[in-house]
């Protein structure tokens, strides 16, 4: 910690003290520090392992882009570390979803969806800038966005089916190869990478995003799927009230149709969203199925939180309706029958904030979302 404070203080030419651990990860240490002038800053220091260095490059480049996240005050590529403005102790989207105020949870979700959509729209013409900034902070690791992660997860899923004694339906491998195109160049936009509820601060000035360790450009559908599923790769996953998932999805879509007019066509939008749901379901299955021999919570400390089995069953049920991918949908039904059929776990519950919400209201259709069909 002393070396981190010295490096960050030298970077800002100010003495830093009183570090408070904000809970980083195996890749980084995040602390709030006091400045000699009485203010505070956030210091994020990264390790020297390959994944840590990849995360440093992504975050340094993304924050330097200046279109989202806290203001970047300094970067030390040698340490490596970043110093950022302190956004304070505002609640996260996870806090309000796990709380007891349904209005705060709903407004938080809508702010999150609009904010992500606006960021995507504003970023479309900045991809070359991000590439240039990445080269400035390059540590020799390929960007997350360049990894063939969708194809890798598909290969893992096929191996897991074989290991579980489940015969893959004819045509599954071919369908998975086609589903993998959702990570391609169609409708790309910037994403922080980890858009989960605990990385979204609901401040008095509006939504502020944190954690850009996996920032990249990807299909807008892969981001929008977080509205529908919800939260495709996260721990804070419960069910949403009827209509609300569609409402936040429309809020995101309303922002991106301005830069990608084709997304106003329902046929285009729905096809892309279903493909993205399939991608994220393959991802969740490949990552978690090997760990379901014994069930356990999705987060080490946060409560309430669903279990791995609850989440996977929910994902499989949703994906089992994707009939444009018949082999994949049949695979989901096989997993529900052959694997989840023996799980003695409750169904995935609703978000705590909406438990006492009362009757569902009709879905509002925003006037600024053009539709067809």
C-alpha positions as CSV (number, residue, x, y, z in Angstrom):
1,X,0.0,0.0,0.0
2,X,2.8,2.4,0.8
3,X,4.3,1.9,-2.7
4,X,0.9,2.5,-4.3
5,X,0.4,5.8,-2.3
6,X,3.9,7.0,-3.2
7,X,3.4,6.3,-7.0
8,X,0.0,7.9,-7.1
9,X,1.2,10.9,-5.1
10,X,4.1,11.4,-7.4
11,X,1.8,11.2,-10.3
12,X,-0.4,14.0,-9.0
13,X,2.5,15.9,-7.3
14,X,0.6,15.8,-4.0
15,X,0.8,13.8,-0.8
16,X,-1.8,11.1,-0.4
17,X,-2.8,9.5,2.9
18,X,-5.5,7.6,4.8
19,X,-6.2,4.9,2.2
20,X,-9.6,3.2,2.5
21,X,-9.9,-0.2,0.8
22,X,-13.0,-0.1,-1.6
23,X,-12.7,-3.8,-2.5
24,X,-10.9,-4.5,-5.7
25,X,-10.4,-7.9,-7.2
26,X,-7.7,-10.5,-7.8
27,X,-6.6,-8.2,-10.6
28,X,-6.6,-4.8,-8.9
29,X,-6.5,-2.9,-5.6
30,X,-8.9,0.1,-5.3
31,X,-8.5,2.7,-2.5
32,X,-9.9,6.1,-1.6
33,X,-7.2,8.4,-0.5
34,X,-7.1,11.8,1.1
35,X,-5.1,14.6,-0.6
36,X,-3.0,17.2,1.3
37,X,-5.6,19.8,0.3
38,X,-8.5,18.0,2.0
39,X,-10.0,16.3,-1.0
40,X,-10.2,12.7,-2.0
41,X,-9.2,10.6,-5.1
42,X,-9.6,7.0,-6.1
43,X,-6.4,5.0,-6.9
44,X,-6.6,1.8,-8.8
45,X,-3.5,-0.3,-8.9
46,X,-3.1,-3.4,-11.1
47,X,-1.0,-6.5,-10.7
48,X,1.6,-7.7,-13.1
49,X,-0.2,-10.9,-14.2
50,X,-1.4,-11.1,-17.8
51,X,-5.1,-10.6,-17.0
52,X,-4.3,-7.6,-14.7
53,X,-2.2,-6.0,-17.4
54,X,-4.9,-6.5,-20.0
55,X,-7.4,-4.8,-17.6
56,X,-5.1,-1.9,-17.0
57,X,-4.7,-1.2,-20.7
58,X,-8.5,-1.4,-21.2
59,X,-9.3,0.9,-18.3
60,X,-6.6,3.4,-19.0
61,X,-7.6,3.7,-22.7
62,X,-11.4,3.8,-22.0
63,X,-11.2,6.5,-19.3
64,X,-8.8,8.5,-21.4
65,X,-11.4,8.4,-24.2
66,X,-13.4,10.7,-21.9
67,X,-16.9,9.6,-22.9
68,X,-17.8,7.7,-19.7
69,X,-16.7,7.0,-16.2
70,X,-14.9,9.1,-13.6
71,X,-12.5,11.8,-14.7
72,X,-9.1,10.4,-15.2
73,X,-6.5,12.4,-13.2
74,X,-3.4,10.5,-14.0
75,X,-1.9,7.2,-15.4
76,X,1.4,5.5,-14.4
77,X,2.0,2.8,-17.0
78,X,5.0,1.5,-15.1
79,X,3.3,0.9,-11.7
80,X,0.8,0.3,-13.3
81,X,-2.0,2.4,-11.7
82,X,-4.7,5.0,-12.4
83,X,-5.9,7.9,-10.3
84,X,-9.5,9.0,-10.8
85,X,-11.9,11.5,-9.4
86,X,-13.9,10.3,-6.4
87,X,-17.6,9.9,-7.3
88,X,-18.5,9.6,-3.6
89,X,-20.7,7.0,-1.9
90,X,-23.8,7.1,-4.1
91,X,-25.8,3.9,-4.1
92,X,-25.3,1.5,-6.9
93,X,-28.0,0.0,-9.1
94,X,-27.5,-3.3,-7.1
95,X,-28.2,-1.4,-3.9
96,X,-31.6,-0.2,-5.0
97,X,-32.6,-3.5,-6.7
98,X,-31.8,-5.3,-3.5
99,X,-33.5,-2.7,-1.4
100,X,-37.1,-2.0,-0.6
101,X,-38.1,1.0,-2.8
102,X,-39.6,0.0,-6.1
103,X,-39.7,3.5,-7.4
104,X,-36.0,3.9,-6.8
105,X,-35.3,0.6,-8.4
106,X,-37.4,1.3,-11.5
107,X,-35.9,4.8,-12.0
108,X,-32.5,3.3,-11.5
109,X,-33.0,0.7,-14.2
110,X,-34.3,3.2,-16.7
111,X,-31.4,5.6,-16.0
112,X,-29.0,2.7,-16.5
113,X,-30.6,1.6,-19.8
114,X,-30.7,5.1,-21.2
115,X,-27.2,5.8,-20.0
116,X,-25.8,2.7,-21.7
117,X,-27.7,3.5,-24.9
118,X,-26.6,7.1,-25.0
119,X,-23.0,6.0,-24.4
120,X,-23.3,3.5,-27.3
121,X,-24.7,6.1,-29.6
122,X,-22.0,8.7,-28.7
123,X,-19.2,6.2,-29.1
124,X,-19.9,4.9,-32.6
125,X,-17.4,7.2,-34.3
126,X,-14.7,7.0,-31.6
127,X,-13.4,3.5,-32.2
128,X,-10.2,4.6,-33.9
129,X,-9.5,6.9,-30.9
130,X,-9.8,3.9,-28.5
131,X,-7.5,1.9,-30.6
132,X,-4.9,4.7,-30.5
133,X,-5.2,5.0,-26.8
134,X,-4.9,1.3,-26.3
135,X,-1.6,1.4,-28.2
136,X,-0.4,4.1,-25.8
137,X,-1.0,2.0,-22.8
138,X,-0.3,-1.4,-24.4
139,X,1.1,-4.1,-22.1
140,X,1.4,-6.8,-24.8
141,X,-1.9,-8.4,-24.1
142,X,-4.6,-8.8,-26.8
143,X,-7.8,-6.8,-26.0
144,X,-10.8,-8.7,-24.6
145,X,-12.8,-7.7,-27.6
146,X,-10.3,-9.5,-29.9
147,X,-10.6,-12.8,-28.0
148,X,-12.7,-15.4,-29.7
149,X,-14.6,-15.9,-26.5
150,X,-18.0,-16.8,-28.0
151,X,-16.4,-19.6,-30.1
152,X,-14.4,-20.8,-27.1
153,X,-17.5,-21.0,-24.9
154,X,-19.4,-22.9,-27.7
155,X,-16.5,-25.5,-27.8
156,X,-16.6,-25.8,-24.0
157,X,-20.4,-26.3,-24.1
158,X,-20.1,-29.2,-26.6
159,X,-17.5,-30.8,-24.4
160,X,-19.6,-30.5,-21.3
161,X,-22.6,-32.1,-23.0
162,X,-20.4,-35.0,-24.0
163,X,-19.0,-35.3,-20.5
164,X,-22.5,-35.3,-19.0
165,X,-23.6,-38.1,-21.3
166,X,-26.0,-35.8,-23.2
167,X,-26.2,-36.4,-26.9
168,X,-26.0,-33.1,-28.7
169,X,-29.0,-32.7,-31.1
170,X,-28.1,-32.8,-34.8
171,X,-27.0,-29.5,-36.1
172,X,-26.0,-28.0,-32.7
173,X,-22.4,-27.3,-33.6
174,X,-23.4,-25.5,-36.8
175,X,-26.0,-23.4,-35.0
176,X,-23.4,-22.5,-32.3
177,X,-21.1,-21.3,-35.1
178,X,-23.8,-19.1,-36.5
179,X,-24.8,-17.7,-33.1
180,X,-21.2,-16.7,-32.6
181,X,-21.5,-14.0,-35.3
182,X,-23.3,-11.9,-32.7
183,X,-19.9,-10.8,-31.5
184,X,-19.0,-9.5,-34.9
185,X,-18.9,-6.2,-36.5
186,X,-22.6,-5.6,-37.0
187,X,-23.8,-2.5,-35.1
188,X,-20.7,-2.1,-32.9
189,X,-20.5,0.3,-30.1
190,X,-18.5,1.0,-27.0
191,X,-19.2,-0.9,-23.8
192,X,-17.5,-0.7,-20.4
193,X,-17.5,-4.5,-20.5
194,X,-18.9,-5.1,-17.1
195,X,-22.3,-3.3,-17.0
196,X,-23.5,-5.2,-14.0
197,X,-25.6,-3.4,-11.3
198,X,-22.8,-2.9,-8.8
199,X,-20.8,-1.0,-11.4
200,X,-23.4,1.7,-11.9
201,X,-23.6,4.6,-9.4
202,X,-26.9,6.5,-9.1
203,X,-25.5,9.9,-8.2
204,X,-27.3,13.2,-7.7
205,X,-26.0,14.2,-11.1
206,X,-27.3,11.0,-12.8
207,X,-25.9,7.6,-13.7
208,X,-22.1,7.2,-13.5
209,X,-20.3,4.1,-14.7
210,X,-17.3,2.5,-13.1
211,X,-15.1,-0.5,-13.9
212,X,-13.8,-0.4,-17.5
213,X,-11.4,-3.4,-17.2
214,X,-13.1,-5.1,-20.1
215,X,-14.0,-2.1,-22.2
216,X,-14.2,-2.7,-25.9
217,X,-16.5,-2.4,-28.9
218,X,-19.1,-5.1,-29.4
219,X,-22.5,-5.5,-31.0
220,X,-25.1,-3.3,-29.3
221,X,-27.2,-6.5,-29.0
222,X,-24.8,-8.0,-26.6
223,X,-25.2,-5.0,-24.3
224,X,-29.0,-4.7,-24.8
225,X,-29.4,-8.3,-23.8
226,X,-28.6,-7.3,-20.3
227,X,-32.0,-5.6,-20.2
228,X,-33.9,-8.6,-21.4
229,X,-32.3,-11.5,-19.5
230,X,-31.6,-9.5,-17.2
231,X,-27.8,-8.8,-16.5
232,X,-26.4,-11.5,-18.8
233,X,-23.1,-12.2,-17.0
234,X,-23.7,-10.9,-13.5
235,X,-24.4,-12.1,-10.0
236,X,-27.2,-9.7,-9.2
237,X,-29.8,-11.6,-11.2
238,X,-33.5,-12.0,-10.2
239,X,-36.7,-11.7,-12.2
240,X,-38.3,-8.4,-13.2
241,X,-41.9,-7.4,-13.0
242,X,-44.0,-8.0,-16.1
243,X,-43.3,-5.4,-18.7
244,X,-40.3,-3.7,-17.0
245,X,-37.6,-5.7,-18.8
246,X,-39.2,-4.7,-22.1
247,X,-39.4,-1.1,-21.0
248,X,-35.8,-0.8,-20.1
249,X,-34.9,-2.6,-23.3
250,X,-36.9,0.0,-25.2
251,X,-35.1,2.8,-23.3
252,X,-31.8,1.5,-24.5
253,X,-33.0,1.0,-28.1
254,X,-34.4,4.5,-28.2
255,X,-30.9,5.9,-27.9
256,X,-29.1,3.7,-30.5
257,X,-31.7,3.9,-33.3
258,X,-30.4,7.4,-34.1
259,X,-27.0,6.1,-35.1
260,X,-28.2,2.7,-36.4
261,X,-31.6,3.4,-38.1
262,X,-32.0,-0.3,-39.1
263,X,-32.6,-1.1,-35.5
264,X,-36.0,0.6,-35.7
265,X,-37.1,-2.4,-37.6
266,X,-38.6,-4.9,-35.2
267,X,-37.5,-7.9,-37.3
268,X,-33.9,-6.7,-37.1
269,X,-34.0,-5.9,-33.5
270,X,-35.7,-9.0,-32.3
271,X,-33.5,-11.3,-34.3
272,X,-30.4,-9.7,-32.9
273,X,-31.7,-9.8,-29.4
274,X,-32.6,-13.5,-29.5
275,X,-29.1,-14.3,-30.9
276,X,-27.5,-12.3,-28.1
277,X,-29.6,-14.2,-25.5
278,X,-28.3,-17.4,-27.0
279,X,-24.7,-16.2,-26.8
280,X,-24.9,-15.2,-23.1
281,X,-26.7,-18.4,-22.3
282,X,-23.9,-20.4,-23.8
283,X,-21.4,-18.3,-21.9
284,X,-23.2,-18.8,-18.5
285,X,-23.6,-22.5,-19.1
286,X,-20.0,-23.1,-20.1
287,X,-18.7,-21.1,-17.1
288,X,-21.0,-22.5,-14.4
289,X,-22.2,-25.9,-15.4
290,X,-19.0,-27.6,-14.1
291,X,-19.6,-25.9,-10.8
292,X,-23.1,-27.1,-10.2
293,X,-22.3,-30.5,-8.7
294,X,-22.6,-28.6,-5.5
295,X,-24.8,-25.5,-5.5
296,X,-23.6,-22.2,-4.1
297,X,-24.3,-18.4,-4.1
298,X,-23.2,-16.3,-7.0
299,X,-21.5,-13.7,-4.8
300,X,-19.1,-14.4,-2.0
301,X,-20.6,-11.7,0.4
302,X,-23.6,-9.9,-1.0
303,X,-27.1,-11.1,0.1
304,X,-29.7,-11.8,-1.0
305,X,-28.2,-13.5,-4.1
306,X,-29.3,-16.4,-6.3
307,X,-27.5,-19.7,-6.5
308,X,-25.7,-21.1,-9.6
309,X,-28.4,-23.6,-10.1
310,X,-31.2,-21.0,-9.9
311,X,-29.5,-18.8,-12.4
312,X,-28.7,-21.6,-14.9
313,X,-32.3,-23.0,-14.8
314,X,-33.6,-19.5,-15.4
315,X,-31.3,-19.0,-18.4
316,X,-32.1,-22.4,-19.9
317,X,-35.8,-21.8,-19.6
318,X,-35.5,-18.5,-21.5
319,X,-33.3,-20.0,-24.2
320,X,-35.5,-23.0,-24.6
321,X,-38.0,-20.8,-26.5
322,X,-35.5,-19.7,-29.2
323,X,-37.0,-21.8,-31.9
324,X,-35.1,-20.1,-34.7
325,X,-32.2,-22.2,-33.3
326,X,-34.0,-25.5,-33.0
327,X,-31.0,-27.6,-32.0
328,X,-29.9,-25.1,-29.4
329,X,-33.5,-24.8,-28.0
330,X,-33.7,-28.6,-27.8
331,X,-30.3,-28.6,-26.0
332,X,-31.7,-26.2,-23.4
333,X,-34.7,-28.5,-22.9
334,X,-32.3,-31.5,-22.5
335,X,-30.4,-29.6,-19.8
336,X,-33.6,-28.7,-18.0
337,X,-34.7,-32.3,-18.1
338,X,-31.4,-34.2,-17.6
339,X,-29.5,-31.8,-15.3
340,X,-31.9,-29.3,-13.7
341,X,-34.6,-32.0,-13.2
342,X,-32.8,-33.3,-10.2
343,X,-32.0,-29.9,-8.6
344,X,-34.0,-29.3,-5.4
345,X,-33.9,-25.5,-5.5
346,X,-36.5,-22.8,-5.5
347,X,-37.3,-20.9,-8.7
348,X,-35.4,-17.7,-9.3
349,X,-37.3,-15.0,-7.2
350,X,-38.0,-11.4,-8.1
351,X,-35.8,-8.5,-7.2
352,X,-36.4,-7.6,-3.5
353,X,-37.3,-4.0,-4.4
354,X,-40.3,-5.2,-6.4
355,X,-41.6,-7.8,-4.0
356,X,-44.3,-5.4,-2.6
357,X,-44.8,-3.5,-5.8
358,X,-48.4,-4.5,-6.3
359,X,-50.2,-5.2,-9.6
360,X,-48.2,-4.8,-12.7
361,X,-49.0,-1.7,-14.7
362,X,-49.3,-1.7,-18.5
363,X,-46.1,-1.3,-20.4
364,X,-45.4,2.2,-21.6
365,X,-44.3,2.5,-25.2
366,X,-42.0,5.4,-25.5
367,X,-42.9,7.8,-28.3
368,X,-39.3,8.2,-29.3
369,X,-38.8,4.5,-30.2
370,X,-39.9,4.0,-33.9
371,X,-41.2,0.5,-34.6
372,X,-42.4,-1.3,-37.6
373,X,-44.5,-4.4,-38.3
